[in-house]
């Protein structure tokens, strides 16, 4: 059985960052963060027609697949993406389940 170690988050926003939406990623999940990062640049470039495009790879604990969770994200005024995982029925410590490295400096194409 494959394990999930990361997922890609792609966000497209209006120029003033007041309206943002999640864009479907090319894959549901990745076995490694490195595999996600290999696809990230191309995925963000594919969204280049959007006013502001952001993308990041988020590392997750493979045990999270057995939990009910919600991905919560926010685009900062500085152009970063903040990502957290909120467990709906927490059985796992929140700090152990997800991490997006360098949330203040995601891949961005304008």
C-alpha positions as CSV (number, residue, x, y, z in Angstrom):
1,X,0.0,0.0,0.0
2,X,1.3,3.5,-0.9
3,X,1.6,6.0,1.9
4,X,0.9,9.7,1.6
5,X,3.6,12.1,2.7
6,X,2.6,15.3,1.0
7,X,0.0,17.1,-1.1
8,X,0.1,20.1,-3.3
9,X,-1.9,23.2,-2.7
10,X,-2.6,25.6,-5.6
11,X,-4.3,28.9,-5.0
12,X,-5.4,31.5,-7.6
13,X,-6.3,35.0,-6.4
14,X,-7.5,38.3,-7.8
15,X,-4.8,41.0,-8.0
16,X,-5.9,42.6,-4.7
17,X,-5.9,39.2,-2.9
18,X,-9.5,39.7,-1.9
19,X,-10.9,36.7,-3.8
20,X,-8.9,33.5,-3.8
21,X,-9.8,29.9,-4.7
22,X,-8.2,26.5,-4.5
23,X,-7.3,25.0,-7.9
24,X,-7.2,21.2,-8.4
25,X,-3.6,19.9,-8.2
26,X,-2.2,17.5,-10.9
27,X,-2.1,14.7,-8.3
28,X,-4.2,13.9,-5.2
29,X,-1.2,13.1,-3.1
30,X,2.5,12.3,-3.2
31,X,4.6,9.7,-1.5
32,X,7.4,12.2,-0.9
33,X,7.7,16.0,-0.6
34,X,10.4,15.9,-3.3
35,X,8.0,14.3,-5.8
36,X,5.5,17.0,-5.0
37,X,8.1,19.8,-5.4
38,X,9.1,18.3,-8.8
39,X,5.6,18.9,-10.1
40,X,5.0,22.2,-8.3
41,X,6.7,24.7,-10.6
42,X,5.0,23.3,-13.7
43,X,1.6,23.3,-11.9
44,X,2.0,26.9,-10.9
45,X,3.1,27.9,-14.5
46,X,0.0,26.2,-15.8
47,X,-2.0,28.7,-13.8
48,X,-0.1,31.7,-15.2
49,X,-3.3,33.0,-16.8
50,X,-4.6,33.8,-13.3
51,X,-3.9,37.2,-11.9
52,X,-1.9,35.9,-8.9
53,X,-1.0,32.2,-8.6
54,X,0.5,30.5,-5.6
55,X,1.5,26.9,-4.8
56,X,3.2,25.0,-2.1
57,X,3.8,21.4,-1.0
58,X,2.5,20.4,2.4
59,X,4.2,17.5,4.3
60,X,1.7,15.4,6.2
61,X,1.9,12.5,8.6
62,X,0.8,9.3,6.8
63,X,-1.4,8.4,9.8
64,X,-3.6,11.4,9.0
65,X,-5.3,9.4,6.2
66,X,-7.2,7.6,9.0
67,X,-8.4,10.9,10.5
68,X,-11.2,13.3,9.6
69,X,-9.4,16.6,8.8
70,X,-9.9,19.9,7.1
71,X,-7.2,21.8,5.1
72,X,-7.2,25.4,6.2
73,X,-5.2,28.0,4.1
74,X,-4.8,31.7,3.9
75,X,-2.9,33.9,1.4
76,X,-1.0,36.6,3.3
77,X,-0.6,40.2,2.0
78,X,3.1,39.4,1.6
79,X,2.2,36.8,-0.9
80,X,2.8,33.7,1.2
81,X,0.5,30.7,1.9
82,X,-0.2,29.7,5.4
83,X,-1.5,26.1,5.7
84,X,-2.8,24.1,8.6
85,X,-4.6,20.9,9.1
86,X,-7.5,21.0,11.6
87,X,-8.5,17.6,12.9
88,X,-12.3,17.2,13.1
89,X,-12.0,14.2,15.5
90,X,-8.5,14.5,16.8
91,X,-6.7,11.3,17.6
92,X,-3.3,12.6,16.6
93,X,-1.4,15.7,18.0
94,X,-2.0,18.5,15.5
95,X,1.7,19.6,15.4
96,X,2.7,16.1,14.2
97,X,0.4,15.9,11.2
98,X,1.2,18.7,8.7
99,X,3.9,21.1,7.8
100,X,4.4,23.4,4.9
101,X,8.1,24.4,4.7
102,X,8.6,28.2,4.2
103,X,5.0,29.2,4.1
104,X,6.1,32.8,3.5
105,X,7.9,32.0,0.3
106,X,5.8,29.6,-1.8
107,X,6.3,29.3,-5.6
108,X,4.5,32.3,-7.1
109,X,3.9,33.3,-10.8
110,X,2.3,36.6,-11.6
